[in-house]
C-alpha cells in the first residue's frame, strides 16, 4: 500500500515556463514533507521542505504548496531551466519518526 | 569539505558471499540511514541509527546487518540471506535537532555475479 503517490511518471516543460510536480499522501500522521532531486547513479539532493502547520514554503525558484485537507502537495519551479531535468521525489515523515516514506518519482524534462 | 562518502561506487557480489558497503560522514550528524532503490521505485529504508551503538530496522531489513561503533561511520553488510541484493544503495544522515531533512551520499551500485 503506497502511502506517498506521485501519479505522473514523467513531465515535459518548455524552458522558462512553470513546472508543477504533484504528490498525494494517504497517511494523516505525516507532518513533514520534503522534495528531493535526483540524477541517474547519484544520491538525491534535498530541495525544499514544508511542515504541516504551513501551506506554502518558498526558496528561490522553488515553491512547495501543501493542501492538508486534500492530502496533496505540489512543487512549483519557476522559471524552469534545462538543468532542472532530473527525477523528483516527494517524501514524508510522521511525527517523531525518522523514516522517510518516498514516492516513486516524476521524471522532469525541461526542453530548451 | 563536509559531506557523506560511500565506497565503493560499484560492488560485485558472488553467490553466498557477504559484502560490506561503507558510509562515512563528517557533518557531525547524529542520525544515519541506509536506503535501497530499485529501478522505477522510490527509496526504501533498510536500517537507521539515531546514536552510536544503537540502530533500528526499517521496512526491508531482512538479509542486511549494520553497526554503529563511531558517530561518523555506518557500514551496511549485505549477507547471503538477501536473495535479491542487486540495487542502488544510498546512505543518508541528519541532525534531528536542527531540522528533519536527510542528506544523501552518492550511492553504491551492487551487482550479483
Contacts between the chains, C-beta under 8 A, distances in Angstrom:
chain1	res1	chain2	res2	distance
A	4	B	42	7.3
A	32	B	100	5.2
A	34	B	100	7.8
A	34	B	101	6.0
A	36	B	104	7.8
A	41	B	88	7.5
A	41	B	107	6.9
A	41	B	109	7.0
A	42	B	106	5.8
A	42	B	107	6.6
A	43	B	4	7.7
A	43	B	6	7.9
A	43	B	90	5.4
A	43	B	92	7.8
A	43	B	104	3.5
A	43	B	105	5.2
A	43	B	106	5.0
A	43	B	107	5.0
A	44	B	43	7.4
A	44	B	90	7.3
A	44	B	104	5.0
A	45	B	104	7.4
A	46	B	101	4.8
A	46	B	102	7.4
A	46	B	103	6.1
A	46	B	104	7.8
A	49	B	99	7.9
A	49	B	100	7.1
A	49	B	101	5.7
A	89	B	42	6.1
A	89	B	43	7.3
A	91	B	42	7.9
A	91	B	43	7.9
A	93	B	100	5.7
A	98	B	31	6.1
A	98	B	33	7.3
A	98	B	48	5.4
A	98	B	50	6.6
A	98	B	56	8.0
A	98	B	94	7.7
A	98	B	96	7.2
A	99	B	45	5.2
A	99	B	48	7.0
A	99	B	58	6.2
A	99	B	59	7.6
A	100	B	33	7.8
A	100	B	35	7.9
A	100	B	43	7.2
A	100	B	45	6.9
A	100	B	102	6.0
A	102	B	42	3.3
A	102	B	43	4.7
A	102	B	44	7.5
A	103	B	42	5.4
A	104	B	40	6.6
A	104	B	41	5.8
A	104	B	42	4.8
A	105	B	42	6.3
